[in-house]
Amino acid sequence: MKDTVVLRGVQDPKTGEVIAGFGDWPAVGLVGQSYRIPLTALVLMPYQVHEDLERQYISNVTGMTLPPVTPKILLS
């Protein structure tokens, strides 16, 4: 893995509210350094990612500016 980030709670400096944000993982690693993690050290659970966080991650990692999300029609 290279330039890996982790999702963590951070405090908004304006409001003091805890919000989701991305940080370097590990925080003490060098930028551009690669990490080898054995598969036996990973534990994953399937889940759906919040769309805003997914778009923020893609934008942060690729540097792309994504178009606004189109509103979804919810059928009841």
Short mmCIF file of the C-alpha atoms (twelve columns), coordinates in Angstrom:
data_MODEL
# 
_entry.id   MODEL 
# 
loop_
_atom_site.group_PDB 
_atom_site.id 
_atom_site.type_symbol 
_atom_site.label_atom_id 
_atom_site.label_alt_id 
_atom_site.label_comp_id 
_atom_site.label_asym_id 
_atom_site.label_seq_id 
_atom_site.Cartn_x 
_atom_site.Cartn_y 
_atom_site.Cartn_z 
_atom_site.pdbx_PDB_model_num 
ATOM 1  C CA . MET A 1  0.000   0.000   0.000   1 
ATOM 2  C CA . LYS A 2  1.197   3.515   -0.736  1 
ATOM 3  C CA . ASP A 3  -0.112  6.914   0.447   1 
ATOM 4  C CA . THR A 4  -2.765  5.133   2.501   1 
ATOM 5  C CA . VAL A 5  -5.375  7.124   4.405   1 
ATOM 6  C CA . VAL A 6  -7.668  6.201   7.259   1 
ATOM 7  C CA . LEU A 7  -11.135 7.476   8.084   1 
ATOM 8  C CA . ARG A 8  -11.254 9.052   11.530  1 
ATOM 9  C CA . GLY A 9  -13.249 11.500  13.559  1 
ATOM 10 C CA . VAL A 10 -11.817 15.017  13.628  1 
ATOM 11 C CA . GLN A 11 -13.050 18.123  15.390  1 
ATOM 12 C CA . ASP A 12 -14.331 20.958  13.197  1 
ATOM 13 C CA . PRO A 13 -12.311 24.032  14.275  1 
ATOM 14 C CA . LYS A 14 -15.274 26.379  13.672  1 
ATOM 15 C CA . THR A 15 -18.049 24.469  15.446  1 
ATOM 16 C CA . GLY A 16 -16.202 21.988  17.667  1 
ATOM 17 C CA . GLU A 17 -18.421 19.232  16.263  1 
ATOM 18 C CA . VAL A 18 -16.800 15.865  15.487  1 
ATOM 19 C CA . ILE A 19 -16.972 15.089  11.768  1 
ATOM 20 C CA . ALA A 20 -15.568 12.320  9.566   1 
ATOM 21 C CA . GLY A 21 -12.278 13.090  7.863   1 
ATOM 22 C CA . PHE A 22 -9.274  11.389  6.298   1 
ATOM 23 C CA . GLY A 23 -5.809  11.191  7.798   1 
ATOM 24 C CA . ASP A 24 -2.521  9.603   6.810   1 
ATOM 25 C CA . TRP A 25 -2.008  6.008   7.928   1 
ATOM 26 C CA . PRO A 26 0.201   5.494   9.726   1 
ATOM 27 C CA . ALA A 27 0.548   9.069   10.905  1 
ATOM 28 C CA . VAL A 28 4.299   8.630   11.457  1 
ATOM 29 C CA . GLY A 29 5.044   7.243   7.967   1 
ATOM 30 C CA . LEU A 30 6.890   9.094   5.249   1 
ATOM 31 C CA . VAL A 31 4.929   10.491  2.300   1 
ATOM 32 C CA . GLY A 32 5.269   8.173   -0.693  1 
ATOM 33 C CA . GLN A 33 6.472   5.261   1.440   1 
ATOM 34 C CA . SER A 34 5.034   1.833   0.590   1 
ATOM 35 C CA . TYR A 35 3.747   -0.563  3.257   1 
ATOM 36 C CA . ARG A 36 3.452   -4.335  3.108   1 
ATOM 37 C CA . ILE A 37 0.603   -5.715  5.172   1 
ATOM 38 C CA . PRO A 38 0.127   -9.495  5.338   1 
ATOM 39 C CA . LEU A 39 -3.386  -10.701 4.525   1 
ATOM 40 C CA . THR A 40 -3.458  -12.503 7.874   1 
ATOM 41 C CA . ALA A 41 -3.284  -9.084  9.604   1 
ATOM 42 C CA . LEU A 42 -6.433  -7.722  7.926   1 
ATOM 43 C CA . VAL A 43 -9.980  -7.942  9.210   1 
ATOM 44 C CA . LEU A 44 -12.716 -6.569  6.960   1 
ATOM 45 C CA . MET A 45 -16.462 -6.382  7.303   1 
ATOM 46 C CA . PRO A 46 -18.701 -5.739  4.288   1 
ATOM 47 C CA . TYR A 47 -20.557 -2.453  4.495   1 
ATOM 48 C CA . GLN A 48 -21.772 0.343   2.274   1 
ATOM 49 C CA . VAL A 49 -19.790 3.563   2.402   1 
ATOM 50 C CA . HIS A 50 -21.554 6.898   2.808   1 
ATOM 51 C CA . GLU A 51 -21.610 8.453   -0.681  1 
ATOM 52 C CA . ASP A 52 -20.170 11.815  0.448   1 
ATOM 53 C CA . LEU A 53 -17.176 10.104  2.099   1 
ATOM 54 C CA . GLU A 54 -16.589 7.930   -0.953  1 
ATOM 55 C CA . ARG A 55 -16.568 10.989  -3.236  1 
ATOM 56 C CA . GLN A 56 -14.288 12.904  -0.843  1 
ATOM 57 C CA . TYR A 57 -11.853 9.963   -0.746  1 
ATOM 58 C CA . ILE A 58 -11.782 9.642   -4.549  1 
ATOM 59 C CA . SER A 59 -11.222 13.394  -4.893  1 
ATOM 60 C CA . ASN A 60 -8.433  13.431  -2.269  1 
ATOM 61 C CA . VAL A 61 -6.609  10.411  -3.691  1 
ATOM 62 C CA . THR A 62 -6.903  11.194  -7.412  1 
ATOM 63 C CA . GLY A 63 -6.973  15.003  -7.289  1 
ATOM 64 C CA . MET A 64 -10.057 14.966  -9.536  1 
ATOM 65 C CA . THR A 65 -12.836 17.491  -9.052  1 
ATOM 66 C CA . LEU A 66 -16.070 15.511  -9.119  1 
ATOM 67 C CA . PRO A 67 -19.363 16.948  -10.411 1 
ATOM 68 C CA . PRO A 68 -22.110 17.607  -7.854  1 
ATOM 69 C CA . VAL A 69 -24.246 14.673  -6.783  1 
ATOM 70 C CA . THR A 70 -27.525 14.504  -8.637  1 
ATOM 71 C CA . PRO A 71 -30.582 14.337  -6.371  1 
ATOM 72 C CA . LYS A 72 -32.094 10.889  -6.042  1 
ATOM 73 C CA . ILE A 73 -35.816 10.182  -6.281  1 
ATOM 74 C CA . LEU A 74 -36.940 8.025   -3.380  1 
ATOM 75 C CA . LEU A 75 -39.977 5.877   -4.073  1 
ATOM 76 C CA . SER A 76 -42.203 5.097   -1.114  1 
# 
